[in-house]
Amino acid sequence: MRVMILAAGRGERMRPLSDVTPKALLPAGGKPLIVWHLERLAAAGFRHVIVNVAHLGDQIERALGNGAAWGLHILYSHEPPGALETAGGVAHVLPLLGDHPFLLINADVFCDWDPETAAKIPMRGRLAHLLLVDNPPHHPEGDFALVTGKHLTLAEEGRLTYAGIGVYSPRFFTGLDPDRPAPLAPLLRQRILEGAVSGERYAGKWADVGTPERLRDLDTQLAREAQERAATEEKTP
């Protein structure tokens, strides 16, 4: 299974930090956000990763190189100023993603979900499978409702938040112009109405690192957990 990491966004809400550093490279817990993803992907056995870049994309390429530092092979999709938005960015590189379902990850989220499970998700009759989390304080209304096991609806009751991680069939993006911007949310709603999207609730650690304040909170949390682990290891004979 191949992977695409979305890293082309301008990060307006992350300013002024994102004026000089792309969101994907902002550090939390001692390493750039995107590196957390790369490490988990490599540990799960993934090898081929596509990263789309636009705003300050040269910094991302210099920092990650060809991915060899993590045992990965990274290809870059260069988008024009302003980028192609989420769905447009994927449509732009569909030939590189192949004919099989692929894993799509937002670079600006932190999640300890094990990506190894992505290849085990049954996609028969589905065009996408989304990872959903409990609604965070900054997004209390949620996105989609999860009912009857793994079926997604647009009902207002019982909504959860899309974690920015999902498995997608290339057919999900059929009909999109590969060179025109296209947001993902309207397409998701359309596919959900068609009954073509499933999902699952994830109860582990997740953070949408969309503002300097949320980045600082995550950094503090990860630093504290690292100190606690170090203290435990010191006590272990």
HELIX and SHEET records of a PDB file:
HELIX    1   1 GLU A   12  MET A   14  5                                   3    
HELIX    2   2 LEU A   17  VAL A   20  1                                   4    
HELIX    3   3 LYS A   23  LEU A   25  5                                   3    
HELIX    4   4 LEU A   33  ALA A   43  1                                  11    
HELIX    5   5 GLY A   57  LEU A   64  1                                   8    
HELIX    6   6 ALA A   68  TRP A   70  5                                   3    
HELIX    7   7 GLU A   85  HIS A   92  1                                   8    
HELIX    8   8 LEU A   94  LEU A   97  1                                   4    
HELIX    9   9 PRO A  115  LYS A  120  5                                   6    
HELIX   10  10 PRO A  170  PHE A  173  5                                   4    
HELIX   11  11 ALA A  185  LEU A  193  1                                   9    
HELIX   12  12 PRO A  212  LYS A  235  1                                  24    
SHEET    1   A 7 HIS A  73  HIS A  78  0                                        
SHEET    2   A 7 HIS A  48  VAL A  53  1                                        
SHEET    3   A 7 VAL A   3  LEU A   6  1                                        
SHEET    4   A 7 PHE A 102  ASN A 106  1                                        
SHEET    5   A 7 ARG A 159  TYR A 168 -1                                        
SHEET    6   A 7 ALA A 128  VAL A 133 -1                                        
SHEET    7   A 7 VAL A 197  ARG A 201  1                                        
SHEET    1   B 7 HIS A  73  HIS A  78  0                                        
SHEET    2   B 7 HIS A  48  VAL A  53  1                                        
SHEET    3   B 7 VAL A   3  LEU A   6  1                                        
SHEET    4   B 7 PHE A 102  ASN A 106  1                                        
SHEET    5   B 7 ARG A 159  TYR A 168 -1                                        
SHEET    6   B 7 PHE A 144  VAL A 147 -1                                        
SHEET    7   B 7 HIS A 151  THR A 153 -1                                        
SHEET    1   C 2 PRO A  27  ALA A  28  0                                        
SHEET    2   C 2 LYS A  31  PRO A  32 -1                                        
SHEET    1   D 2 VAL A 109  CYS A 111  0                                        
SHEET    2   D 2 TRP A 206  ASP A 208 -1                                        
END                                                                             
